[in-house]
Amino acid sequence: MKRRNLITLLVAMLLTGCSAEPSLSFKAADITGSEFGGGFELPDHTGKITRLVDFRGKVVIVFFGFTNCPDVCPTTLSTLAETMKRLGPDAAALQVLMITVDPGRDSRDIMSRYVPSFDPRFIGLVPSEEQLKQVAERFKVVYIRNKPSASGFYSVDHTAATFVFDRENRVRLYVPHEMGIDDRIEDLRKLLAGR
């Protein structure tokens, strides 16, 4: 998984030259002007169809993960929950979306209990297999389901970074999993300020 994350990060870093705006010295990789993400339309954990454009006016963080993930996913969601807490009232202008890479096991019911348990404002998105394939291609996200064990359990290797969109729904940042909360907050404050 580390090799795939490195490859994805390198691609993101190469795309920083595509920026139509000068860099604001973000701590994360500035991918402004790249084609990552684009619009999407996916059912959320309540069954409501959710689109990126629904959150225009907010800074949106998109993360791909799954509920049986042993480490990266709960760590990322915990980090994002702490980030929201430390942003205080400013967190009202921030939206976290987790797209499952394991829709076969991550039902709406499971996602509705898992994702908001980190912060009730977080939304879990539950695509079909075909929708997942399409949205992963748009984000250039890798996900590989490992061979099931004798008990039938399997894990999923996946891109561990988060993508941040500004208030105008433009992708701006590629944030590596290892990035600390202070650096995340510094970047988010710049975007929340409309920069």
Secondary structure, DSSP 8 states (H G I E B T S, - for coil): -HHHHHHHHHHHHHGGGG-SS-----SSEE-TT--SS---EEEBTTS-EEEGGGGTTSEEEEEEE-TT-SSHHHHHHHHHHHHHHHHGGGGGGEEEEEEES-TTT--HHHHHHHGGGT-TT-EEE---HHHHHHHHHHHT--EEE----TTS---EEE---EEEE-TTS-EEEEE-TT--HHHHHHHHHHHHTT-
